[in-house]
Amino acid sequence: MQSLRQLYKVGRGPSSSHTMGPERAALDFYDRYPDAHYYRVHLYGSLAATGVGHLTDWIIHESLQPKLVEIIWQADVVKEFHTNAMEFFACDRNNEIFGQQLYYSVGGGDIVVEGQGRQATPDVYPFKHFKDMLTWSRTEQRQLWELVSEYEDEQIWSFLQEVWDVMKAAVETGLAASGVLPGKLGVQRKAKLMYEQALAERNPKMRENKKIAAYAYAVSEQNADGGTIVTAPTCGACGVLPAVLYYLAVDCGYRNDEILQALAVAGLAGNVIKQNASISGAEAGCQAEVGSACSMAAVAYAQISHFPLKQIDTAAEIAMEHHLGLTCDPVAGFVQIPCIERNAVAALRAIDAAMLASVVGDSNHLCFDQVVYTMLETGKDLHEGYRETSMLGLAKYYNQK
């Protein structure tokens, strides 16, 4: 299993698969063929279907400037390896092609270069499943977060501190911002108003829920506005984990080291999903993005609450189980409707999942690894129109109003 550095990535939204991935591919191709007179880029499948709303063409132009770029949209061409495919061509002054490369944006900002296999970086953990990590913790009589210190290099905690700092900044910047998000939908920012309403709320439970929702909205709105966020595990689901961690830090008073430990264990759960299933909405629907983020946040909550190992596993399982089948159908291709709202719902659901795990964890019949594989199979069975194409579901009926 890869380093947490490959899961948590700092970058600009609105989409880890549609902006961060294509940016990395474009820069890689530029390094290979810097002498091209101009570049031609074919966008396939989901990248073409929702690329305009996700700023895919903009980020490619930005990455390849000052060279000219011709982009060809081919949503009807779906590559077998992954629907988020893009092919770059280097052309000379006579319009002759002298270099080409096919790339796949597989989620979380990661890319796969055709012919090089899916894993482009070495593994640092000798584990594939969550159950193996739980076994290590029991055998070594150490906490799960200590597994990160055992297998990562000594700089991992400073890296996680940077990740947490960016998450906090995204929450706080988003809570202070107002106005309309970019794009034709005219979506108004709501985090600031929601937080103000939370402060005035007299019911303690409602005040707590409104704060958590406001934190998730704040980060998701920053993402939709092209702001700096952390993939957790993706841009589209970047508000869930920060919302829960910010609530634990600011409203519950947990120490910074406890937050970093929770962030580390959440990353282990996210890596299990990434290795054994998918964190790409274009590959497995929104269950792979918001569902995965919900599991990560539930694990973080369970870890910081000092739940037994079985209950931590159950928290992750419950969080993912109740997102199974969740479709990815962003209206007009923008990471706004229903994406922002879903982040808030998942943040609240993560805490509920942890609460349930504390009650039923010892007798739960399913484990996290099982539901991860179930999510992958469910995602493969989803009609492609529900996998980030904006052709069906909410996107379809919004267009018919």
One Martini backbone bead per residue (centre of mass of N, CA, C, O) as a GRO file, in nm:
protein
  401
    1MET     BB    1   0.098   0.035   0.020
    2GLN     BB    2   0.085   0.358   0.001
    3SER     BB    3   0.143   0.657   0.078
    4LEU     BB    4  -0.017   0.932   0.212
    5ARG     BB    5   0.095   1.123  -0.014
    6GLN     BB    6  -0.101   0.979  -0.238
    7LEU     BB    7  -0.372   1.092  -0.106
    8TYR     BB    8  -0.272   1.359   0.009
    9LYS     BB    9  -0.348   1.658  -0.179
   10VAL     BB   10  -0.237   1.965  -0.275
   11GLY     BB   11  -0.484   2.183  -0.434
   12ARG     BB   12  -0.689   2.268  -0.700
   13GLY     BB   13  -0.983   2.304  -0.798
   14PRO     BB   14  -1.270   2.091  -0.847
   15SER     BB   15  -1.092   1.828  -0.958
   16SER     BB   16  -0.894   1.553  -0.934
   17SER     BB   17  -0.972   1.415  -1.219
   18HIS     BB   18  -1.027   1.697  -1.408
   19THR     BB   19  -0.759   1.872  -1.307
   20MET     BB   20  -0.518   1.743  -1.155
   21GLY     BB   21  -0.463   1.512  -1.352
   22PRO     BB   22  -0.435   1.674  -1.625
   23GLU     BB   23  -0.204   1.846  -1.524
   24ARG     BB   24   0.003   1.617  -1.488
   25ALA     BB   25  -0.010   1.516  -1.779
   26ALA     BB   26   0.073   1.777  -1.925
   27LEU     BB   27   0.350   1.811  -1.786
   28ASP     BB   28   0.465   1.542  -1.877
   29PHE     BB   29   0.440   1.591  -2.184
   30TYR     BB   30   0.609   1.847  -2.197
   31ASP     BB   31   0.873   1.706  -2.101
   32ARG     BB   32   0.884   1.514  -2.353
   33TYR     BB   33   0.763   1.767  -2.564
   34PRO     BB   34   0.888   2.085  -2.582
   35ASP     BB   35   0.913   2.120  -2.922
   36ALA     BB   36   0.639   2.174  -2.987
   37HIS     BB   37   0.424   2.367  -3.169
   38TYR     BB   38   0.176   2.177  -3.090
   39TYR     BB   39  -0.123   2.057  -2.925
   40ARG     BB   40  -0.311   1.752  -2.899
   41VAL     BB   41  -0.631   1.680  -2.729
   42HIS     BB   42  -0.796   1.390  -2.616
   43LEU     BB   43  -1.115   1.354  -2.477
   44TYR     BB   44  -1.260   1.101  -2.277
   45GLY     BB   45  -1.550   1.040  -2.166
   46SER     BB   46  -1.579   1.200  -1.873
   47LEU     BB   47  -1.384   1.428  -1.950
   48ALA     BB   48  -1.579   1.524  -2.180
   49ALA     BB   49  -1.864   1.539  -2.045
   50THR     BB   50  -1.738   1.730  -1.772
   51GLY     BB   51  -1.493   1.929  -1.838
   52VAL     BB   52  -1.605   2.218  -1.837
   53GLY     BB   53  -1.711   2.223  -1.537
   54HIS     BB   54  -1.401   2.117  -1.443
   55LEU     BB   55  -1.167   2.270  -1.611
   56THR     BB   56  -0.995   2.095  -1.813
   57ASP     BB   57  -0.917   2.289  -2.047
   58TRP     BB   58  -0.787   2.510  -1.875
   59ILE     BB   59  -0.556   2.340  -1.740
   60ILE     BB   60  -0.418   2.257  -2.006
   61HIS     BB   61  -0.354   2.534  -2.113
   62GLU     BB   62  -0.189   2.626  -1.864
   63SER     BB   63   0.028   2.387  -1.877
   64LEU     BB   64   0.111   2.450  -2.208
   65GLN     BB   65   0.212   2.711  -2.187
   66PRO     BB   66   0.252   2.895  -2.487
   67LYS     BB   67   0.120   2.680  -2.633
   68LEU     BB   68  -0.077   2.540  -2.848
   69VAL     BB   69  -0.425   2.411  -2.817
   70GLU     BB   70  -0.604   2.117  -2.913
   71ILE     BB   71  -0.940   2.024  -2.839
   72ILE     BB   72  -1.099   1.697  -2.820
   73TRP     BB   73  -1.430   1.581  -2.791
   74GLN     BB   74  -1.500   1.222  -2.664
   75ALA     BB   75  -1.752   1.084  -2.493
   76ASP     BB   76  -1.799   0.808  -2.673
   77VAL     BB   77  -1.507   0.739  -2.572
   78VAL     BB   78  -1.426   0.432  -2.396
   79LYS     BB   79  -1.197   0.310  -2.202
   80GLU     BB   80  -1.124   0.018  -2.041
   81PHE     BB   81  -0.948   0.106  -1.796
   82HIS     BB   82  -1.068   0.418  -1.816
   83THR     BB   83  -1.280   0.691  -1.852
   84ASN     BB   84  -1.031   0.883  -1.774
   85ALA     BB   85  -0.922   0.983  -2.079
   86MET     BB   86  -0.604   1.093  -2.242
   87GLU     BB   87  -0.462   1.231  -2.550
   88PHE     BB   88  -0.139   1.315  -2.656
   89PHE     BB   89  -0.003   1.549  -2.908
   90ALA     BB   90   0.282   1.611  -3.102
   91CYS     BB   91   0.338   1.896  -3.315
   92ASP     BB   92   0.436   2.034  -3.599
   93ARG     BB   93   0.442   2.272  -3.853
   94ASN     BB   94   0.317   2.023  -4.051
   95ASN     BB   95   0.116   1.844  -3.871
   96GLU     BB   96   0.305   1.641  -3.744
   97ILE     BB   97   0.338   1.351  -3.562
   98PHE     BB   98   0.601   1.285  -3.288
   99GLY     BB   99   0.397   1.244  -3.034
  100GLN     BB  100   0.250   1.013  -2.785
  101GLN     BB  101  -0.004   0.986  -2.508
  102LEU     BB  102  -0.167   0.786  -2.268
  103TYR     BB  103  -0.406   0.874  -2.014
  104TYR     BB  104  -0.510   0.834  -1.662
  105SER     BB  105  -0.765   0.948  -1.440
  106VAL     BB  106  -0.806   0.775  -1.115
  107GLY     BB  107  -0.794   0.968  -0.884
  108GLY     BB  108  -0.674   1.195  -0.652
  109GLY     BB  109  -0.465   1.303  -0.893
  110ASP     BB  110  -0.407   1.050  -1.041
  111ILE     BB  111  -0.192   0.879  -1.275
  112VAL     BB  112  -0.182   0.679  -1.579
  113VAL     BB  113   0.045   0.532  -1.789
  114GLU     BB  114   0.053   0.386  -2.066
  115GLY     BB  115   0.236   0.083  -1.987
  116GLN     BB  116   0.287   0.126  -1.646
  117GLY     BB  117   0.055   0.099  -1.478
  118ARG     BB  118  -0.111   0.187  -1.187
  119GLN     BB  119   0.154   0.176  -1.017
  120ALA     BB  120   0.398   0.445  -0.984
  121THR     BB  121   0.448   0.377  -0.682
  122PRO     BB  122   0.571   0.266  -0.404
  123ASP     BB  123   0.546   0.071  -0.142
  124VAL     BB  124   0.526   0.101   0.236
  125TYR     BB  125   0.309  -0.112   0.290
  126PRO     BB  126   0.242  -0.465   0.390
  127PHE     BB  127  -0.062  -0.388   0.310
  128LYS     BB  128  -0.416  -0.432   0.190
  129HIS     BB  129  -0.586  -0.461   0.452
  130PHE     BB  130  -0.750  -0.372   0.737
  131LYS     BB  131  -0.718  -0.640   0.895
  132ASP     BB  132  -0.405  -0.629   0.897
  133MET     BB  133  -0.384  -0.378   1.077
  134LEU     BB  134  -0.537  -0.488   1.318
  135THR     BB  135  -0.345  -0.722   1.370
  136TRP     BB  136  -0.095  -0.553   1.423
  137SER     BB  137  -0.210  -0.399   1.667
  138ARG     BB  138  -0.258  -0.649   1.844
  139THR     BB  139   0.023  -0.782   1.834
  140GLU     BB  140   0.188  -0.506   1.914
  141GLN     BB  141   0.029  -0.322   2.106
  142ARG     BB  142  -0.078  -0.090   1.907
  143GLN     BB  143  -0.169   0.175   1.746
  144LEU     BB  144  -0.265   0.267   1.437
  145TRP     BB  145  -0.092   0.531   1.409
  146GLU     BB  146   0.187   0.377   1.454
  147LEU     BB  147   0.206   0.253   1.170
  148VAL     BB  148   0.301   0.511   1.031
  149SER     BB  149   0.574   0.536   1.183
  150GLU     BB  150   0.684   0.253   1.096
  151TYR     BB  151   0.663   0.304   0.751
  152GLU     BB  152   0.728   0.583   0.746
  153ASP     BB  153   0.883   0.857   0.744
  154GLU     BB  154   0.986   1.122   0.957
  155GLN     BB  155   0.806   1.341   0.773
  156ILE     BB  156   0.498   1.269   0.799
  157TRP     BB  157   0.406   1.471   1.028
  158SER     BB  158   0.466   1.731   0.871
  159PHE     BB  159   0.279   1.664   0.641
  160LEU     BB  160   0.015   1.641   0.811
  161GLN     BB  161   0.030   1.931   0.911
  162GLU     BB  162  -0.007   2.061   0.635
  163VAL     BB  163  -0.277   1.936   0.574
  164TRP     BB  164  -0.425   2.057   0.821
  165ASP     BB  165  -0.371   2.354   0.756
  166VAL     BB  166  -0.529   2.355   0.487
  167MET     BB  167  -0.798   2.266   0.600
  168LYS     BB  168  -0.839   2.501   0.795
  169ALA     BB  169  -0.819   2.728   0.583
  170ALA     BB  170  -1.065   2.636   0.418
  171VAL     BB  171  -1.273   2.676   0.634
  172GLU     BB  172  -1.215   2.979   0.712
  173THR     BB  173  -1.241   3.099   0.427
  174GLY     BB  174  -1.528   2.991   0.368
  175LEU     BB  175  -1.673   3.133   0.615
  176ALA     BB  176  -1.592   3.436   0.496
  177ALA     BB  177  -1.740   3.389   0.240
  178SER     BB  178  -1.902   3.530  -0.054
  179GLY     BB  179  -2.134   3.464  -0.306
  180VAL     BB  180  -2.078   3.342  -0.635
  181LEU     BB  181  -2.025   3.080  -0.812
  182PRO     BB  182  -1.897   2.952  -1.070
  183GLY     BB  183  -2.108   2.966  -1.334
  184LYS     BB  184  -2.442   2.900  -1.457
  185LEU     BB  185  -2.599   2.827  -1.177
  186GLY     BB  186  -2.580   3.038  -0.936
  187VAL     BB  187  -2.433   2.959  -0.671
  188GLN     BB  188  -2.463   3.019  -0.340
  189ARG     BB  189  -2.309   3.089  -0.072
  190LYS     BB  190  -2.359   2.924   0.274
  191ALA     BB  191  -2.157   2.899   0.514
  192LYS     BB  192  -2.175   3.169   0.662
  193LEU     BB  193  -2.479   3.162   0.728
  194MET     BB  194  -2.479   2.887   0.872
  195TYR     BB  195  -2.289   2.973   1.101
  196GLU     BB  196  -2.458   3.206   1.211
  197GLN     BB  197  -2.700   3.025   1.280
  198ALA     BB  198  -2.551   2.841   1.479
  199LEU     BB  199  -2.480   3.062   1.693
  200ALA     BB  200  -2.809   3.121   1.733
  201GLU     BB  201  -2.859   2.845   1.837
  202ARG     BB  202  -3.029   2.683   2.111
  203ASN     BB  203  -2.994   2.404   2.012
  204PRO     BB  204  -2.731   2.203   2.062
  205LYS     BB  205  -2.759   1.994   1.830
  206MET     BB  206  -2.817   2.194   1.601
  207ARG     BB  207  -2.559   2.358   1.637
  208GLU     BB  208  -2.365   2.128   1.575
  209ASN     BB  209  -2.472   2.051   1.289
  210LYS     BB  210  -2.440   2.333   1.157
  211LYS     BB  211  -2.137   2.351   1.188
  212ILE     BB  212  -2.053   2.102   1.030
  213ALA     BB  213  -2.191   2.186   0.768
  214ALA     BB  214  -2.038   2.454   0.734
  215TYR     BB  215  -1.757   2.329   0.704
  216ALA     BB  216  -1.820   2.164   0.450
  217TYR     BB  217  -1.912   2.398   0.274
  218ALA     BB  218  -1.657   2.568   0.284
  219VAL     BB  219  -1.469   2.369   0.134
  220SER     BB  220  -1.651   2.307  -0.117
  221GLU     BB  221  -1.661   2.605  -0.211
  222GLN     BB  222  -1.363   2.636  -0.256
  223ASN     BB  223  -1.341   2.419  -0.470
  224ALA     BB  224  -1.553   2.541  -0.673
  225ASP     BB  225  -1.352   2.814  -0.681
  226GLY     BB  226  -1.045   2.707  -0.704
  227GLY     BB  227  -0.926   2.635  -0.445
  228THR     BB  228  -0.742   2.533  -0.172
  229ILE     BB  229  -0.696   2.181  -0.115
  230VAL     BB  230  -0.769   1.845  -0.001
  231THR     BB  231  -0.748   1.528  -0.075
  232ALA     BB  232  -1.041   1.338   0.091
  233PRO     BB  233  -0.965   1.179  -0.154
  234THR     BB  234  -1.104   1.426  -0.302
  235CYS     BB  235  -1.240   1.708  -0.420
  236GLY     BB  236  -1.551   1.630  -0.414
  237ALA     BB  237  -1.475   1.522  -0.088
  238CYS     BB  238  -1.313   1.760   0.084
  239GLY     BB  239  -1.531   1.833   0.334
  240VAL     BB  240  -1.562   1.599   0.538
  241LEU     BB  241  -1.304   1.562   0.713
  242PRO     BB  242  -1.254   1.861   0.795
  243ALA     BB  243  -1.520   1.898   0.947
  244VAL     BB  244  -1.468   1.688   1.170
  245LEU     BB  245  -1.188   1.789   1.266
  246TYR     BB  246  -1.272   2.081   1.333
  247TYR     BB  247  -1.479   2.006   1.543
  248LEU     BB  248  -1.280   1.854   1.732
  249ALA     BB  249  -1.088   2.098   1.775
  250VAL     BB  250  -1.282   2.353   1.831
  251ASP     BB  251  -1.545   2.221   1.987
  252CYS     BB  252  -1.380   1.975   2.159
  253GLY     BB  253  -1.054   2.017   2.218
  254TYR     BB  254  -0.848   1.875   2.059
  255ARG     BB  255  -0.544   1.799   1.995
  256ASN     BB  256  -0.314   1.812   1.751
  257ASP     BB  257  -0.202   1.518   1.777
  258GLU     BB  258  -0.483   1.385   1.759
  259ILE     BB  259  -0.556   1.486   1.480
  260LEU     BB  260  -0.316   1.353   1.329
  261GLN     BB  261  -0.390   1.064   1.405
  262ALA     BB  262  -0.669   1.067   1.269
  263LEU     BB  263  -0.562   1.138   0.986
  264ALA     BB  264  -0.390   0.883   0.952
  265VAL     BB  265  -0.616   0.666   0.983
  266ALA     BB  266  -0.790   0.773   0.755
  267GLY     BB  267  -0.572   0.716   0.538
  268LEU     BB  268  -0.572   0.411   0.562
  269ALA     BB  269  -0.865   0.375   0.469
  270GLY     BB  270  -0.831   0.519   0.195
  271ASN     BB  271  -0.611   0.322   0.084
  272VAL     BB  272  -0.784   0.070   0.080
  273ILE     BB  273  -0.981   0.175  -0.131
  274LYS     BB  274  -0.778   0.253  -0.352
  275GLN     BB  275  -0.658  -0.042  -0.389
  276ASN     BB  276  -0.948  -0.228  -0.387
  277ALA     BB  277  -1.097  -0.003  -0.559
  278SER     BB  278  -1.229   0.332  -0.549
  279ILE     BB  279  -1.205   0.718  -0.590
  280SER     BB  280  -1.385   0.730  -0.858
  281GLY     BB  281  -1.667   0.859  -1.005
  282ALA     BB  282  -1.613   0.753  -1.303
  283GLU     BB  283  -1.590   0.443  -1.197
  284ALA     BB  284  -1.806   0.434  -0.905
  285GLY     BB  285  -1.913   0.685  -0.819
  286CYS     BB  286  -1.992   0.861  -0.526
  287GLN     BB  287  -1.917   0.632  -0.332
  288ALA     BB  288  -1.601   0.674  -0.394
  289GLU     BB  289  -1.603   0.958  -0.257
  290VAL     BB  290  -1.809   1.024  -0.027
  291GLY     BB  291  -1.800   0.741   0.097
  292SER     BB  292  -1.497   0.743   0.161
  293ALA     BB  293  -1.497   1.001   0.333
  294CYS     BB  294  -1.687   0.891   0.549
  295SER     BB  295  -1.504   0.664   0.647
  296MET     BB  296  -1.266   0.841   0.727
  297ALA     BB  297  -1.424   1.014   0.936
  298ALA     BB  298  -1.518   0.780   1.116
  299VAL     BB  299  -1.233   0.685   1.191
  300ALA     BB  300  -1.137   0.946   1.319
  301TYR     BB  301  -1.352   0.954   1.542
  302ALA     BB  302  -1.286   0.675   1.664
  303GLN     BB  303  -0.988   0.726   1.731
  304ILE     BB  304  -1.022   0.988   1.914
  305SER     BB  305  -1.230   0.807   2.104
  306HIS     BB  306  -1.101   0.522   2.167
  307PHE     BB  307  -1.175   0.287   2.008
  308PRO     BB  308  -1.196  -0.011   1.936
  309LEU     BB  309  -1.105  -0.187   1.666
  310LYS     BB  310  -1.385  -0.300   1.587
  311GLN     BB  311  -1.525  -0.016   1.588
  312ILE     BB  312  -1.357   0.112   1.368
  313ASP     BB  313  -1.436  -0.084   1.146
  314THR     BB  314  -1.745  -0.034   1.171
  315ALA     BB  315  -1.748   0.264   1.103
  316ALA     BB  316  -1.646   0.228   0.813
  317GLU     BB  317  -1.865   0.031   0.718
  318ILE     BB  318  -2.121   0.201   0.768
  319ALA     BB  319  -2.046   0.448   0.598
  320MET     BB  320  -2.032   0.286   0.326
  321GLU     BB  321  -2.290   0.114   0.313
  322HIS     BB  322  -2.477   0.397   0.307
  323HIS     BB  323  -2.346   0.457  -0.008
  324LEU     BB  324  -2.444   0.250  -0.179
  325GLY     BB  325  -2.512   0.358  -0.513
  326LEU     BB  326  -2.401   0.632  -0.542
  327THR     BB  327  -2.429   0.883  -0.757
  328CYS     BB  328  -2.271   1.061  -1.039
  329ASP     BB  329  -2.464   1.378  -1.111
  330PRO     BB  330  -2.359   1.655  -1.212
  331VAL     BB  331  -2.466   1.957  -1.272
  332ALA     BB  332  -2.323   2.053  -1.568
  333GLY     BB  333  -2.036   1.945  -1.433
  334PHE     BB  334  -2.047   2.065  -1.156
  335VAL     BB  335  -1.906   2.101  -0.820
  336GLN     BB  336  -2.221   2.153  -0.664
  337ILE     BB  337  -2.466   1.981  -0.792
  338PRO     BB  338  -2.476   1.786  -0.501
  339CYS     BB  339  -2.187   1.800  -0.368
  340ILE     BB  340  -2.190   1.998  -0.130
  341GLU     BB  341  -2.423   1.870   0.031
  342ARG     BB  342  -2.297   1.583   0.056
  343ASN     BB  343  -2.067   1.663   0.246
  344ALA     BB  344  -2.248   1.734   0.487
  345VAL     BB  345  -2.398   1.468   0.517
  346ALA     BB  346  -2.138   1.290   0.554
  347ALA     BB  347  -2.032   1.422   0.812
  348LEU     BB  348  -2.277   1.346   0.985
  349ARG     BB  349  -2.270   1.038   0.919
  350ALA     BB  350  -1.995   0.972   1.042
  351ILE     BB  351  -2.079   1.020   1.336
  352ASP     BB  352  -2.315   0.820   1.335
  353ALA     BB  353  -2.145   0.570   1.266
  354ALA     BB  354  -1.972   0.579   1.522
  355MET     BB  355  -2.202   0.556   1.721
  356LEU     BB  356  -2.304   0.281   1.624
  357ALA     BB  357  -2.035   0.127   1.665
  358SER     BB  358  -2.040   0.157   1.983
  359VAL     BB  359  -2.290  -0.051   1.992
  360VAL     BB  360  -2.239  -0.284   1.737
  361GLY     BB  361  -1.938  -0.370   1.687
  362ASP     BB  362  -1.909  -0.656   1.838
  363SER     BB  363  -2.172  -0.776   1.639
  364ASN     BB  364  -2.078  -0.740   1.364
  365HIS     BB  365  -2.096  -0.905   1.034
  366LEU     BB  366  -1.924  -0.686   0.907
  367CYS     BB  367  -1.659  -0.552   0.710
  368PHE     BB  368  -1.477  -0.323   0.550
  369ASP     BB  369  -1.358  -0.495   0.320
  370GLN     BB  370  -1.630  -0.598   0.209
  371VAL     BB  371  -1.753  -0.315   0.134
  372VAL     BB  372  -1.536  -0.235  -0.066
  373TYR     BB  373  -1.590  -0.457  -0.276
  374THR     BB  374  -1.887  -0.386  -0.312
  375MET     BB  375  -1.844  -0.104  -0.426
  376LEU     BB  376  -1.699  -0.186  -0.683
  377GLU     BB  377  -1.924  -0.365  -0.804
  378THR     BB  378  -2.141  -0.148  -0.801
  379GLY     BB  379  -1.991   0.051  -0.987
  380LYS     BB  380  -1.980  -0.138  -1.237
  381ASP     BB  381  -2.309  -0.159  -1.250
  382LEU     BB  382  -2.329   0.114  -1.322
  383HIS     BB  383  -2.436   0.329  -1.517
  384GLU     BB  384  -2.253   0.556  -1.695
  385GLY     BB  385  -2.456   0.798  -1.634
  386TYR     BB  386  -2.361   0.761  -1.306
  387ARG     BB  387  -2.038   0.844  -1.398
  388GLU     BB  388  -1.966   1.155  -1.449
  389THR     BB  389  -2.160   1.267  -1.715
  390SER     BB  390  -2.442   1.425  -1.692
  391MET     BB  391  -2.696   1.240  -1.818
  392LEU     BB  392  -2.820   1.158  -1.545
  393GLY     BB  393  -3.042   1.216  -1.315
  394LEU     BB  394  -3.011   1.519  -1.191
  395ALA     BB  395  -2.898   1.635  -1.456
  396LYS     BB  396  -3.138   1.562  -1.636
  397TYR     BB  397  -3.378   1.703  -1.470
  398TYR     BB  398  -3.265   1.985  -1.461
  399ASN     BB  399  -3.271   2.026  -1.781
  400GLN     BB  400  -3.610   1.987  -1.775
  401LYS     BB  401  -3.726   2.245  -1.614
   0.00000   0.00000   0.00000
